[in-house]
Amino acid sequence: MNRERELAQTFVALSDTYAAEFDPLRLFQRLVHACVDLLETDAAAVMIGDARGHLKTMATTDEEAAFIEVLQVQTGQGPCMESYRTARPVSVPDIAVEYARWPKLVGVMLETGYGSLQAVPMPLHDRPIGVLTLLRGRTGRLPENDVHLAQALADSATLGLMHWSTEPARSDDVITRVQSVIAAKATLDIARGMLAQHADVSVAEAARLLNAYVTRRRYRLTDTAHALVARELELSDIVEGQRLA
């Protein structure tokens, strides 16, 4: 598939909020994986802010990205926090030279093989609701065209999040909508942990099993996670479904 067609399909996937199977959690997963597929970046993560302004991780492309995002939230430091607070992109072309500013973050990034970072805000009407973080193994700035494309992808996902129901979100309903997604992500994390324990696999493998299950059956990830936590769906159904696939 050529790049133009792939771009077109990506924007359609991020904006098709009226489809019956639309799921805000899958929206964030599509966003981070699209960034890795389309941009000169090796990993990506999305976080959105809760009612108190605390960032919560929604989707990552690998466990290292997730750990870096969590660390930034715990310390209240890092370029993604800065981007969220200012609603402006933040570029870190060489993380090693930023040790004095973010010592813990620099240590973790270097240990996990990342040399540079680009943070892109996810604004709604000039108000940041989250941030998209792009990690690269090599040093150097992300190409300017890629920064603009990352911003366009983040904007598209933000609008998708705000329009997932039959009516667009009102300005006073944004916090409620975001809180609902954060709660859904917390339920998903619990479901993944339950599945990992049941199948004696890693959480990452449990996430893969769950994603494969909902994809094959065209189920909503949010609904399936809730059914697992509420014991309305058997954990063995997810594992057996993979074996039969």
C-alpha positions, 0 to 999 in steps of 0.5 A: 500500500502506498503512503498516500492510501495508508494515510487516507485509511488512517484518518478514516479509521480515526474519524469513523466514530459513528460505526457501530463497533467504534471503541475509544480505547481502540481509537488510541491503539490505532493512533499509536500504531499509526504513528509508528507505521507512518512516521520516523518513530520507534514507539508511541504512547497516548495519555489523557488528563483526568479532572484533576489534570493528572495524566493517565496512560491510554495506549502504548506500542510497547512496555518500555513506552508505557514505563516512561509515560508512567514515570513522567506522571509519577515525577510530574516532570518530562517533555510530555508533561510540559507539552500537556501544560503548555499545549505546545509541541516539545522536541527533545533531539538528544535526551542524554543532554537533559539529565539536569532537567529530568534525571530519572527520565533520561536514565530510563530512556537510555537504559531502554534504548531511546535517544530522542523524544517528541511530545505533541499536544492533543487540544480541544478548542485550545484546551489540552486534554492529553498528549501524544509522545513519540520515542526514537532510538536515534538522536536528532529531531523528528522531521518537521513534516512528521511533526505536522502529521503527528499533530494532525493525527492527534487532532483527528483522534481528539475530535473522534474521542469527543464525537463518539456518541450521536451528539458532539460533546459540549464544552462542559461535557468534555471532562465527563467524556474523558473521565469515562474513557479513563474509567474504561481503560482502568477496567481494561487493565484489570481485565488484562491482569485477570487474563494474564493470571488465568492463562499464566502469561505476561500482561502484554500477551494477555493484551494480544489475546484480548485484542485478537478475540475482539477483532475476530468477533468484531466486539467492542474492547470496552464492552468485552473488558467490562464483561470479563471483570463483571464475570459475565464472560469466561476468561477461558473463552478468550484463551480457547478462542485463540487456540481455535483461531 
